[in-house]
Amino acid sequence: MVGVGVPDERTVPSGPLRDLVLALHDLYRDAGMPGTRWISHQVNRRDDLPDTLSHEGVSALLRGTGRPRWAKVESLVRVLVARSVRGRDTTTEVANIHALWLRVADTDTERLGVPRLAEQLYRIGVAVPGPADYPFSAAVSAGDDESGCRTISVSGELDISCVAEFRHALQEVAPAESMRCVLDLCGVRFLESTALGVIVGFRQLVYRLGGTLSVICSPPVYRIMNTVGVVEFLQATEPHPAVPQSRAPLGTGNQAYSA
């Protein structure tokens, strides 16, 4: 049986993505180059893996097409290591692949930098308003809830007039290692490209520390993120309509910022 071949450099040029693909192929060859449907079946039957994976998804990861989510990459790695003929250590291989995946994510951040975001917003006709009609404010939770999740709530309009305060508010959060963070933008009426760039940069800081960041958006902010193409990258969602959206301060120990 002929497995998935290594993509040539015209398809996947030298760089972080190619390094990741080559490392995955090293594991793939060590596992005997099993069929993509077999790999998909093994991933989907295991309850201990973080995500499912279709056979098309397996092929895409090995061919270097698209931008893979870490949960899918990790699931693939764990299945391949389990079949390895060299008795590889799973924890070590997952850590090595994760380091390569982070380099790909960093490259994506540069690709989605502020100038590029601004260009995309301009091209789709999203107007940048003048001075904000609503004050900017951010409240940072103490991070001592039962799950250990830290929440940052923001309200108002995130445009160029208050992006410095927004950046300062996120810097003050100082996420700890392996911390889960939630950025609550349910009270944000408008998100300008420079503020979106700040969020992307903060996401990278959290992930470099081994944590995670998810974003809960108001409908207009979600539409902007979806149009620009960063919904999956930021794990952005809209709140469930049955959940009340309180804009009250988050309780004792919070830090508040206002422009």
N, C-alpha and C positions, 0 to 999 in steps of 0.2 A: 504494500500500500504506500502510495506517495503522499507525504504529509504536506503541510503548508511550508513553502519555501521562504528563505530570507529575502525580503524586498531589496531591490537594487538601490543604489544611491540616488538615482534619478527620482525614484518614488519616495524614498525616505532619505533625505540628505544627511550628511554628517551633522551631529549635534546631539542634544539631550534626548530627543525622541528616538533617534537611531540607537543610541547607547542602551536605552530601555528595551527596545525591540530585540537587539542582539542578546541582551541578558536573558530575556524571556525565551529566545530560541535556544540558548544554551541549556536551560532547564527542559525545554521541549524535546531536544535531541536526547538528553539524558533519560527522559521518560520513554524513549522509544518512538517518538513522533506519532502518538496515537491520533485517531481520527477526531475531528472537531465535535462530531455528535457524541462520541464516547466521552470526551472531556466535559461537554455540556451536561450530559447525563450524570456524571460523577459529581459535578458541582451542585446540580439541582437536587440531588438525593441526599446531600449532607446538610444536617441542621446546624452544624457548628460553623458554617461559612457565612460571611457577612452579606453576600448578595448572590443572586442567581445569574446565570450566564447562558445565552443561547449559543448554538453552534456558529451562527453568523457573528456573534460577539467574540467568540474565541478566535475566529479567523481574522476579525478586525484588529484584535490586540496583537496577533502575531504578524500581521501585515503593516501595522503602524498607521492605520487609517483612523481618523477621528482623534478625540482627546479622551482617554479612558478615565473613568472614575476609579478611585483607589480601591473601593470595596470590590469591584469586579476584577481588578488586577490581583488583589490579594487572594481572592477565591481561586483564580487560575493558578497562581503560584503554589498554593497549598496542595492542590490536586496533583500538579506536576511533581512536586517534591515527594509526595507520598508514593509515586510510581518510579522515582529515580533509582537507577541501578547502582549509584555510588553512595547511597545512604546519606544524602545531604541532611543537614540540620535545618528543620523548618524555620525556627526562630531567626537563625542567621540569614537564611535566604530571603525571608520576608523583609527583614531590616535592610538588606542590600538593595533589593528591588524598590523598596519604599524610598530610599535615598535617591535612586535614579528617577523615580516618578516625581519627586519633589522638584528636581531640576527641570522636568518638563512643565510642571505647574508654574515654576518661576518664569520660564520662557513665555508661557501664556499670559502671565501678568504683564510682562513687558509689551507683548503683542496687544493687550487690551489696556495700554496705558492711557493717561488722560488725553493726549492729543488724538489718539485713535478713537476714543469714546466720543470726544467732542465732534470729530469729523462725522461719525456715524449718526449722532443725534441731529447734526445740522442737515445731513443728507436726507433723513426721514422727516424733516420739517418740525422737529421739536424745538419750540422757541425758548430762548433763555430770558426769563423775566428781569425786570429792573430790581430795585431794592425790594427786599422781602416784605410782603404785606403782613406776615405773621412772625412773631419772635421765635428764634431758635432756642431750644432748651434740650438738655440731655440729662437723664438721671441714671446713675450706675448702681445696680443692686450690690448688696454686700457679698453676694456669692456664697451664702451659707444656708441655701435651701437644702432640702433632703437629698436631692440628686447631685448637689455640688455644682449646679449650672449657674453661670453668671449671666445676668440679663442687662442689656443696655437699651434703654427706651429713649426714643428721639421723637420730637414733634416740631411742627412748623414747616418751613421751606428751606431745603438745603441747596442754596445757590452760592454763587461766588462771594457774596457779601458776608457769609458766615462760615465759609469752608475752613478758615483757620481755627475758629472756635470748635468746630466739629472734629477736626484733626486732633486738637488738644484734648478734647473729651475722650477720644478713643485711646490716645497715648496714656492718659491717666488710669485707664483700666488696668494696664500692666498685667496681661494674662499670665497665669502660672502654667507650668508644664502640664500637659495632658488635660487642660481645662476645656470644658464644653461651654461655648459662648452662644448667646442668642442676641441678635441685633433686632430690636423691635421698632420697625418703621411704620407701624399702623397709623401713627399720628402725623406722618409726613405727607404734605400735600403736593410737593414737587421735589424732584431730585435732579440736580444739574450734573453735568458730566464730571466736573472736578470733584464733587462730593462722591460720585460713584467710584472715581479713581482712589479716593481715600479709603473707601470700604474694601476695594480689592486689595490694597496694600495691607490693611489691617487683617484681612483674611489670611494673607501670606504669613504675617507675624504669628498668628495663632497656630497655623499648621506647622510652622517650623519648630514650634514648641511641643509638637505632638498632640495638639488639641483639635477641636472642630469648631466651626462657625456656621450657624444657620441664620437666615434672615426672614423675618415675617414682615410682609409688605402691605401697605394700603393698595387698593386697586390701581390708582394711577402710577404709583411707583413700580408695581409689578409689571404693568404694561410697558414701561420704559425699559426695565431690565430684560423683559422677554424680547423686546424689539432689538435691543443691542446684542443680545445673545449671551447673557451672563447668569441666567436663572439657575442652570444646573451647576455652574462654577461656584456660585454663592449659596447653593441649596436654598434658594428663595421660594417662599410659598405665600399664599394669601391666607389670612386667618379664617377659621371655620365660622360661618355666619352665626352659629349658636353661641359662640364664645364672646362674652362682653369685652369691649375694647376700652379699658379704663386708662385714662391719661393722668391718673393721680400719681403723686410721688410714690416710690417703691418701698417706703418704709424706713425704719431706723437704720442709720449707718450709710445711707445713700449719699453720693456726692452729686450736687446739682450744678449745671453750667447754664449760663444764659448770656446772650449777646447784648 
